[in-house]
Each structure stands twice: as C-alpha cells, then as structure tokens.
Amino acid sequence: MDLIFASNNKHKCEEIRAMLNEQYRLLSLEDIGCKEEIPETHPNLQGNALQKAEFIYQKYHKNCFADDTGLEIECLDNRPGVYSARYAGEHCSFEDNMNKVLQEMGNSQHRKAQFRTVIALILNDKKYFFEGIVHGQILTEKHGKDGFGYDPIFLPDGYTQSFAEMDLTTKNAISHRGQAVKKLIAFLKNFNYATK
C-alpha cells in the first residue's frame, strides 16, 4: 500500500520508514514531485496536521497522512508548542531554536516538558487522528549529536540519555512520534484486514 507522508523532513521519513513493514511504501513529498510550500496556519497541532494532509489529498487524490509536533514546556506556558519548528524566527535553525529555549528558561529549576505529536490520516476520503506524548525534562545544555530538532536538550522521563544520544531504535520505541506512528500502523493493519 502506498502512503504519502506530507513532509520533506528526511529525519522524520527515516524514523517512520524504520517502523513500517514491507506492507507499506512510504512516499515523501519529494517522491511525488511536490515542491509547493504546504500551509500551516492553525493555532494547534491537530489543525496543522489536518491542513497539510488535506492539501495533499485534494491535489494528488492519494491516501496520505501528515503530522505536527510541538515541544510544550511548563515554565514557558507550554511554548514553543505549535511554533516549535520556527520558534526563533522564520528561517531559523535547530540550534537557534534550542538556544532560544535555553536562554528563556535560564536557571529555572522547573524544567518539566513534553513532546506531543498529532498525525492526521486521510484514507478513502475519511479522516482519522493519532496522538503520542512523551514526558521529560529540558536539560541545561545540549547532549548528543543524533536526532534533530530539540532532541539534544530533551531528557525523557526514566532515561539517562537525551533523545540525541539514543540510537534510532530506542528513540522510536518511546518517542511521541513513535507512539503516534504505532497507533497509525495498527489502525492501517486493522483497516486493511476489515476491507479484504
């Protein structure tokens, strides 16, 4: 089964491909030749994920899904949240975003945070949502070279390594995106079985 993932983020595609079995072929926006900027104008993760999926579904008429992820930090009133990818400005880097978060948090002892992912799936013209959450703490400095986004400053509860210090298999087993993708895949397997 071909599924379009409405993303050009190679890191995300690699993470999700590693979790999919051979029953599914994951196509990125690059794979289908989509070079347009997909709008993300909603104030919440679910709205953005659905907006991206609908954009692709309406244009290419193929089953697809999209995700939106936010880092929600308690002492920053759940910022950066829906603005996580561009927290330090429109053309900022991962480093810029992490530096802004660390600067805003300063020496605060209250470092509780969570990563949250929402996936919107459009399958045969019907919409479905899947959510994953992982709780943790924001470190005072960056640790690790792997991963992407805020991974070097996020320490998941119960672990001694940041997301950026973990291998992909370990991270996928516990991450917010991993949880949401597992729910998506379980749904697809049941859906396929029910329609045979």
PyMOL commands that set and color helices and strands:
alter all, ss='L'
color gray80, all
select helices_A, chain A and resi 10-19+45-60+74-76+84-86+94-105+151-153+163-165+168-174+176-195
alter helices_A, ss='H'
color red, helices_A
select strands_A, chain A and resi 2-5+25-27+64-73+79-81+112-123+126-138+154-156
alter strands_A, ss='S'
color yellow, strands_A
deselect
rebuild
show_as cartoon
